[in-house]
Amino acid sequence: MKTEQANDSPLLQAIREQIEMQPGRAISFRDYMDLCLYHPSLGYYMNSNRKIGRAGDFYTSASVGSVLGDMLAAYLRSFAETRSGDICLTEWGGGDGTLARQMLDAIRSGSPALYARLRFISIEKSPVHRSLQSEALAPHMGLVSYLTAEEWHAAGPWPNTLVLSNELPDAFPVYLIVSREAGWREIMVGWDDEQSCLTEVERPLSGGELEAFIIKEAIPPRAGQRFEVNLDALRWLRSVAGSLGNGSVLLTIDYGHVREELYAPHRMNGTLLCYRKHQASDTPLQFPGEQDMTAHVNFSALIDAGKEAGLEPSGLLSQKQFLLEQGLLDELSDHDARDPFSPQARRNRAIRQLLLSDQMSELFKVLIQKKGEPH
């Protein structure tokens, strides 16, 4: 089937060049997704188009008022209570800086003593997002630093550090595999000359990381079932774990499941989705560079990779459970019911949305992994 594509798109031309350079005239879906999202100038996350909010393509939990930021600030307070000296908060892939600003605002107003011993580091590869962050975090510029991932790792190990990511692993590029009667196949991306469009190409696996992952995960070989393999997320987690010192915590907020749910029979088409102008689709070969592409996170694999790298799992909670544990219900307040637009009414609605929304309250998870004892 011919897919809707702008064949004069510069990014599409770059993708085609990569395809033509390969002996089999096909690239891995992982490399295709990486180009679509992270091409240095044309990728979805690297260009200047608005991504988050009404004018963008999707919302995040930080878009729903300041509730998530306030509750993460409450977690940071508890984190700091058992640790002496300076505290470092590092956010990885913080987007436009909304969540960080919410957290820092809450700490400054509610815990000035903690604010005085706090250092905030942002690690964000998108120049556009770094620019947005510098605007959002201008009121806190005295404690904000911007580092590349390489600079952060080189400065480690980082003791008494809370590393936070909100919807990061789901945005790493993934491999696609499918089970056939003849065995496992990798789904790659090629070019259909007759239809003049991108097309899926299946190739047999030949050992390597993908086959090792399938064996380790014991992925069930149901004929025709597709799965995503996020090796980049596992590499990221191992590298972060390797740079953390004692008393540090990695807190990962994202949507996803444990492996038993991800590999269930009802997920025959996997979990890969695209978002464009708040419309979801399973058409990743359309609109390259113009839509978000994402896959559910395998939290079981992240937990296992963390253990291998020295991180002990401290909890895998639904976002709803995490928010309740941080005292979210205490944030509900009485208000004049005649004014639905009062600040109190707006905040109560945001709290209810985070607790009751099917998409945010249960699908989103919070994984807490710790390294060593605090000091």
HELIX and SHEET records of a PDB file:
HELIX    1   1 PRO A   10  MET A   21  1                                  12    
HELIX    2   2 PHE A   29  TYR A   38  1                                  10    
HELIX    3   3 SER A   61  SER A   63  5                                   3    
HELIX    4   4 VAL A   67  GLU A   81  1                                  15    
HELIX    5   5 THR A   98  GLY A  110  1                                  13    
HELIX    6   6 PRO A  112  ALA A  116  1                                   5    
HELIX    7   7 PRO A  127  ALA A  136  1                                  10    
HELIX    8   8 ALA A  138  LEU A  143  5                                   6    
HELIX    9   9 ALA A  149  ALA A  154  1                                   6    
HELIX   10  10 PRO A  169  ALA A  171  5                                   3    
HELIX   11  11 GLY A  208  GLU A  217  1                                  10    
HELIX   12  12 LEU A  231  SER A  243  1                                  13    
HELIX   13  13 ARG A  259  LEU A  262  1                                   4    
HELIX   14  14 PHE A  299  GLU A  308  1                                  10    
HELIX   15  15 GLN A  319  GLU A  325  1                                   7    
HELIX   16  16 LEU A  328  GLU A  331  5                                   4    
HELIX   17  17 PRO A  343  LEU A  356  1                                  14    
HELIX   18  18 ASP A  358  SER A  361  1                                   4    
SHEET    1   A 4 ALA A  26  SER A  28  0                                        
SHEET    2   A 4 GLY A 183  ASP A 192 -1                                        
SHEET    3   A 4 TYR A 175  ARG A 180 -1                                        
SHEET    4   A 4 ARG A 226  VAL A 229 -1                                        
SHEET    1   B 3 ALA A  26  SER A  28  0                                        
SHEET    2   B 3 GLY A 183  ASP A 192 -1                                        
SHEET    3   B 3 CYS A 197  PRO A 204 -1                                        
SHEET    1   C 6 VAL A 144  TYR A 146  0                                        
SHEET    2   C 6 LEU A 118  ILE A 123  1                                        
SHEET    3   C 6 ILE A  87  TRP A  92  1                                        
SHEET    4   C 6 THR A 161  ASN A 166  1                                        
SHEET    5   C 6 SER A 248  HIS A 257  1                                        
SHEET    6   C 6 VAL A 297  ASN A 298  1                                        
SHEET    1   D 7 VAL A 144  TYR A 146  0                                        
SHEET    2   D 7 LEU A 118  ILE A 123  1                                        
SHEET    3   D 7 ILE A  87  TRP A  92  1                                        
SHEET    4   D 7 THR A 161  ASN A 166  1                                        
SHEET    5   D 7 SER A 248  HIS A 257  1                                        
SHEET    6   D 7 PHE A 364  LYS A 371 -1                                        
SHEET    7   D 7 GLU A 312  SER A 318 -1                                        
SHEET    1   E 3 GLN A 279  SER A 281  0                                        
SHEET    2   E 3 LEU A 273  ARG A 276 -1                                        
SHEET    3   E 3 ASP A 292  THR A 294 -1                                        
END                                                                             
